[in-house]
C-alpha cells in the first residue's frame, strides 16, 4: 500500500503541474464562475486542477495510513 500511495501522490503532482502549465486562468465577465482557457482557446472549468489536488491528498492520506498500520503491527 505504501508503494501505491507514492504512485498516487506522484500522479496527482503530475496532473497539477500539467494543468498549471497548459491551462491558463481567464476571467469571464458574464459568468461568475472561475474558468480556464485550454491550449486551443476554449473555455473549460477548473476541474482538472481540482482532480490533481484531490489525487495528491488521497495519496498522502494512504501513505500515512500505511505508515501507522506498519507501526501498530510491530
NURO-808003 format. One record per atom (N, C-alpha, C): residue number from 0; x, y, z negated; atom name. Coordinates in Angstrom, 3 decimals. Example, Ala and Ser with C-alpha at 12.3 -4.5 7.8 and 13.67 -1.06 7.14 Angstrom:
<atoms>
+-----+----------+----------+----------+----+
!   k !     east !    north !       up !  a !
+-----+----------+----------+----------+----+
!   0 !   13.190 !   -5.690 !   -7.800 !  N !
!   0 !   12.300 !   -4.500 !   -7.800 ! CA !
!   0 !   13.200 !   -3.300 !   -7.800 !  C !
!   1 !   12.850 !   -2.250 !   -7.080 !  N !
!   1 !   13.670 !   -1.060 !   -7.140 ! CA !
!   1 !   12.900 !    0.030 !   -7.870 !  C !
+-----+----------+----------+----------+----+
</atoms>
This chain:
<atoms>
+-----+----------+----------+----------+----+
!   k !     east !    north !       up !  a !
+-----+----------+----------+----------+----+
!   0 !    0.831 !   -1.186 !    0.000 !  N !
!   0 !    0.000 !    0.000 !    0.000 ! CA !
!   0 !    0.881 !    1.258 !    0.000 !  C !
!   1 !    2.056 !    1.140 !   -0.607 !  N !
!   1 !    2.946 !    2.293 !   -0.657 ! CA !
!   1 !    3.421 !    2.681 !    0.745 !  C !
!   2 !    3.805 !    1.693 !    1.548 !  N !
!   2 !    4.265 !    1.985 !    2.912 ! CA !
!   2 !    3.130 !    2.548 !    3.765 !  C !
!   3 !    1.935 !    2.013 !    3.591 !  N !
!   3 !    0.780 !    2.507 !    4.337 ! CA !
!   3 !    0.468 !    3.952 !    3.955 !  C !
!   4 !    0.567 !    4.268 !    2.676 !  N !
!   4 !    0.276 !    5.637 !    2.244 ! CA !
!   4 !    1.301 !    6.613 !    2.807 !  C !
!   5 !    2.552 !    6.188 !    2.932 !  N !
!   5 !    3.571 !    7.053 !    3.519 ! CA !
!   5 !    3.267 !    7.289 !    5.000 !  C !
!   6 !    2.837 !    6.242 !    5.709 !  N !
!   6 !    2.474 !    6.397 !    7.122 ! CA !
!   6 !    1.266 !    7.308 !    7.294 !  C !
!   7 !    0.275 !    7.187 !    6.420 !  N !
!   7 !   -0.913 !    8.047 !    6.486 ! CA !
!   7 !   -0.520 !    9.501 !    6.236 !  C !
!   8 !    0.355 !    9.726 !    5.260 !  N !
!   8 !    0.807 !   11.086 !    4.960 ! CA !
!   8 !    1.567 !   11.683 !    6.138 !  C !
!   9 !    2.463 !   10.900 !    6.735 !  N !
!   9 !    3.211 !   11.392 !    7.894 ! CA !
!   9 !    2.292 !   11.672 !    9.083 !  C !
!  10 !    1.280 !   10.840 !    9.277 !  N !
!  10 !    0.317 !   11.086 !   10.357 ! CA !
!  10 !   -0.449 !   12.384 !   10.112 !  C !
!  11 !   -0.844 !   12.628 !    8.871 !  N !
!  11 !   -1.545 !   13.868 !    8.543 ! CA !
!  11 !   -0.685 !   15.097 !    8.766 !  C !
!  12 !    0.594 !   15.004 !    8.409 !  N !
!  12 !    1.511 !   16.124 !    8.624 ! CA !
!  12 !    1.706 !   16.358 !   10.126 !  C !
!  13 !    1.812 !   15.267 !   10.895 !  N !
!  13 !    1.969 !   15.400 !   12.347 ! CA !
!  13 !    0.734 !   16.049 !   12.973 !  C !
!  14 !   -0.449 !   15.676 !   12.508 !  N !
!  14 !   -1.688 !   16.280 !   13.020 ! CA !
!  14 !   -1.715 !   17.771 !   12.707 !  C !
!  15 !   -1.319 !   18.146 !   11.481 !  N !
!  15 !   -1.320 !   19.563 !   11.118 ! CA !
!  15 !   -0.323 !   20.351 !   11.960 !  C !
!  16 !    0.882 !   19.809 !   12.163 !  N !
!  16 !    1.882 !   20.514 !   12.973 ! CA !
!  16 !    1.387 !   20.676 !   14.406 !  C !
!  17 !    0.814 !   19.615 !   14.962 !  N !
!  17 !    0.273 !   19.683 !   16.326 ! CA !
!  17 !   -0.794 !   20.764 !   16.430 !  C !
!  18 !   -1.693 !   20.803 !   15.466 !  N !
!  18 !   -2.782 !   21.790 !   15.523 ! CA !
!  18 !   -2.276 !   23.211 !   15.324 !  C !
!  19 !   -1.272 !   23.396 !   14.484 !  N !
!  19 !   -0.741 !   24.739 !   14.280 ! CA !
!  19 !    0.017 !   25.241 !   15.506 !  C !
!  20 !    0.604 !   24.324 !   16.283 !  N !
!  20 !    1.356 !   24.735 !   17.469 ! CA !
!  20 !    0.424 !   24.956 !   18.669 !  C !
!  21 !   -0.505 !   24.041 !   18.906 !  N !
!  21 !   -1.280 !   24.064 !   20.144 ! CA !
!  21 !   -2.638 !   24.749 !   20.049 !  C !
!  22 !   -3.131 !   25.009 !   18.859 !  N !
!  22 !   -4.397 !   25.714 !   18.709 ! CA !
!  22 !   -4.111 !   27.037 !   18.029 !  C !
!  23 !   -4.571 !   28.130 !   18.621 !  N !
!  23 !   -4.336 !   29.442 !   18.032 ! CA !
!  23 !   -5.674 !   30.019 !   17.549 !  C !
!  24 !   -5.654 !   30.797 !   16.476 !  N !
!  24 !   -6.906 !   31.382 !   15.995 ! CA !
!  24 !   -7.430 !   32.444 !   16.949 !  C !
!  25 !   -8.744 !   32.516 !   17.064 !  N !
!  25 !   -9.386 !   33.529 !   17.900 ! CA !
!  25 !  -10.617 !   34.042 !   17.169 !  C !
!  26 !  -10.744 !   35.342 !   17.102 !  N !
!  26 !  -11.901 !   35.935 !   16.447 ! CA !
!  26 !  -13.058 !   35.996 !   17.429 !  C !
!  27 !  -14.208 !   35.636 !   16.954 !  N !
!  27 !  -15.405 !   35.687 !   17.775 ! CA !
!  27 !  -16.308 !   36.753 !   17.168 !  C !
!  28 !  -16.502 !   37.838 !   17.876 !  N !
!  28 !  -17.273 !   38.957 !   17.338 ! CA !
!  28 !  -18.757 !   38.633 !   17.203 !  C !
!  29 !  -19.250 !   37.685 !   17.980 !  N !
!  29 !  -20.666 !   37.364 !   17.949 ! CA !
!  29 !  -20.998 !   36.445 !   16.789 !  C !
!  30 !  -20.206 !   35.374 !   16.642 !  N !
!  30 !  -20.451 !   34.412 !   15.576 ! CA !
!  30 !  -19.592 !   34.747 !   14.370 !  C !
!  31 !  -20.037 !   34.302 !   13.211 !  N !
!  31 !  -19.238 !   34.486 !   12.008 ! CA !
!  31 !  -18.378 !   33.255 !   11.732 !  C !
!  32 !  -18.410 !   32.276 !   12.638 !  N !
!  32 !  -17.630 !   31.058 !   12.449 ! CA !
!  32 !  -16.162 !   31.319 !   12.750 !  C !
!  33 !  -15.311 !   30.549 !   12.081 !  N !
!  33 !  -13.888 !   30.594 !   12.385 ! CA !
!  33 !  -13.628 !   29.605 !   13.512 !  C !
!  34 !  -13.188 !   30.103 !   14.640 !  N !
!  34 !  -12.940 !   29.253 !   15.801 ! CA !
!  34 !  -11.484 !   29.354 !   16.206 !  C !
!  35 !  -11.035 !   28.368 !   16.967 !  N !
!  35 !   -9.703 !   28.411 !   17.535 ! CA !
!  35 !   -9.820 !   28.250 !   19.040 !  C !
!  36 !   -8.814 !   28.675 !   19.734 !  N !
!  36 !   -8.782 !   28.516 !   21.185 ! CA !
!  36 !   -7.801 !   27.395 !   21.515 !  C !
!  37 !   -8.259 !   26.441 !   22.305 !  N !
!  37 !   -7.376 !   25.342 !   22.682 ! CA !
!  37 !   -6.427 !   25.812 !   23.783 !  C !
!  38 !   -5.434 !   24.996 !   24.164 !  N !
!  38 !   -4.465 !   25.448 !   25.173 ! CA !
!  38 !   -5.086 !   25.851 !   26.513 !  C !
!  39 !   -6.254 !   25.331 !   26.859 !  N !
!  39 !   -6.908 !   25.696 !   28.111 ! CA !
!  39 !   -7.711 !   26.983 !   27.993 !  C !
!  40 !   -7.817 !   27.542 !   26.795 !  N !
!  40 !   -8.523 !   28.799 !   26.594 ! CA !
!  40 !   -9.935 !   28.644 !   26.068 !  C !
!  41 !  -10.433 !   27.427 !   25.940 !  N !
!  41 !  -11.783 !   27.201 !   25.429 ! CA !
!  41 !  -11.853 !   27.351 !   23.925 !  C !
!  42 !  -13.004 !   27.746 !   23.451 !  N !
!  42 !  -13.189 !   27.923 !   22.013 ! CA !
!  42 !  -13.569 !   26.589 !   21.373 !  C !
!  43 !  -12.872 !   26.220 !   20.315 !  N !
!  43 !  -13.166 !   24.995 !   19.577 ! CA !
!  43 !  -13.195 !   25.311 !   18.085 !  C !
!  44 !  -13.743 !   24.400 !   17.311 !  N !
!  44 !  -13.780 !   24.597 !   15.862 ! CA !
!  44 !  -12.428 !   24.256 !   15.258 !  C !
!  45 !  -12.269 !   24.513 !   13.982 !  N !
!  45 !  -11.021 !   24.235 !   13.295 ! CA !
!  45 !  -11.005 !   22.839 !   12.682 !  C !
!  46 !  -11.803 !   21.920 !   13.138 !  N !
!  46 !  -11.854 !   20.564 !   12.585 ! CA !
!  46 !  -10.543 !   19.808 !   12.702 !  C !
!  47 !   -9.806 !   19.897 !   13.807 !  N !
!  47 !   -8.556 !   19.116 !   13.865 ! CA !
!  47 !   -7.588 !   19.447 !   12.732 !  C !
!  48 !   -7.431 !   20.715 !   12.391 !  N !
!  48 !   -6.547 !   21.096 !   11.291 ! CA !
!  48 !   -7.085 !   20.571 !    9.969 !  C !
!  49 !   -8.394 !   20.642 !    9.776 !  N !
!  49 !   -9.000 !   20.127 !    8.557 ! CA !
!  49 !   -8.773 !   18.622 !    8.427 !  C !
!  50 !   -8.876 !   17.900 !    9.533 !  N !
!  50 !   -8.646 !   16.456 !    9.519 ! CA !
!  50 !   -7.202 !   16.153 !    9.135 !  C !
!  51 !   -6.256 !   16.942 !    9.620 !  N !
!  51 !   -4.855 !   16.756 !    9.249 ! CA !
!  51 !   -4.618 !   16.982 !    7.770 !  C !
!  52 !   -5.226 !   18.024 !    7.221 !  N !
!  52 !   -5.097 !   18.308 !    5.791 ! CA !
!  52 !   -5.724 !   17.187 !    4.971 !  C !
!  53 !   -6.890 !   16.727 !    5.382 !  N !
!  53 !   -7.577 !   15.655 !    4.673 ! CA !
!  53 !   -6.786 !   14.346 !    4.728 !  C !
!  54 !   -6.219 !   14.025 !    5.888 !  N !
!  54 !   -5.430 !   12.811 !    6.036 ! CA !
!  54 !   -4.181 !   12.862 !    5.152 !  C !
!  55 !   -3.533 !   14.004 !    5.086 !  N !
!  55 !   -2.365 !   14.160 !    4.220 ! CA !
!  55 !   -2.745 !   13.970 !    2.762 !  C !
!  56 !   -3.854 !   14.558 !    2.344 !  N !
!  56 !   -4.315 !   14.426 !    0.962 ! CA !
!  56 !   -4.631 !   12.970 !    0.617 !  C !
!  57 !   -5.277 !   12.263 !    1.533 !  N !
!  57 !   -5.607 !   10.851 !    1.290 ! CA !
!  57 !   -4.329 !   10.018 !    1.175 !  C !
!  58 !   -3.351 !   10.268 !    2.032 !  N !
!  58 !   -2.093 !    9.545 !    1.970 ! CA !
!  58 !   -1.353 !    9.773 !    0.659 !  C !
!  59 !   -1.324 !   11.033 !    0.199 !  N !
!  59 !   -0.667 !   11.348 !   -1.069 ! CA !
!  59 !   -1.401 !   10.694 !   -2.229 !  C !
!  60 !   -2.728 !   10.700 !   -2.186 !  N !
!  60 !   -3.516 !   10.056 !   -3.239 ! CA !
!  60 !   -3.247 !    8.561 !   -3.290 !  C !
!  61 !   -3.231 !    7.903 !   -2.132 !  N !
!  61 !   -2.922 !    6.471 !   -2.090 ! CA !
!  61 !   -1.522 !    6.190 !   -2.622 !  C !
!  62 !   -0.575 !    7.073 !   -2.332 !  N !
!  62 !    0.790 !    6.885 !   -2.804 ! CA !
!  62 !    0.833 !    6.901 !   -4.331 !  C !
!  63 !    0.169 !    7.877 !   -4.955 !  N !
!  63 !    0.185 !    7.957 !   -6.413 ! CA !
!  63 !   -0.592 !    6.817 !   -7.053 !  C !
!  64 !   -1.644 !    6.347 !   -6.405 !  N !
!  64 !   -2.372 !    5.184 !   -6.916 ! CA !
!  64 !   -1.486 !    3.950 !   -6.861 !  C !
!  65 !   -0.739 !    3.780 !   -5.778 !  N !
!  65 !    0.168 !    2.638 !   -5.655 ! CA !
!  65 !    1.274 !    2.712 !   -6.698 !  C !
!  66 !    1.790 !    3.895 !   -6.958 !  N !
!  66 !    2.845 !    4.042 !   -7.956 ! CA !
!  66 !    2.329 !    3.765 !   -9.357 !  C !
!  67 !    1.115 !    4.215 !   -9.682 !  N !
!  67 !    0.568 !    3.971 !  -11.016 ! CA !
!  67 !    0.183 !    2.504 !  -11.188 !  C !
!  68 !   -0.266 !    1.858 !  -10.119 !  N !
!  68 !   -0.587 !    0.434 !  -10.203 ! CA !
!  68 !    0.680 !   -0.393 !  -10.401 !  C !
!  69 !    1.780 !    0.047 !   -9.838 !  N !
!  69 !    3.054 !   -0.647 !   -9.995 ! CA !
!  69 !    3.547 !   -0.541 !  -11.434 !  C !
!  70 !    3.332 !    0.622 !  -12.069 !  N !
!  70 !    3.756 !    0.812 !  -13.453 ! CA !
!  70 !    2.939 !   -0.030 !  -14.428 !  C !
!  71 !    1.642 !   -0.185 !  -14.152 !  N !
!  71 !    0.788 !   -0.954 !  -15.059 ! CA !
!  71 !    1.026 !   -2.457 !  -14.947 !  C !
!  72 !    1.585 !   -2.910 !  -13.824 !  N !
!  72 !    1.845 !   -4.338 !  -13.653 ! CA !
!  72 !    3.085 !   -4.779 !  -14.395 !  C !
!  73 !    3.988 !   -3.879 !  -14.732 !  N !
!  73 !    5.234 !   -4.247 !  -15.418 ! CA !
!  73 !    5.021 !   -4.573 !  -16.854 !  C !
+-----+----------+----------+----------+----+
</atoms>
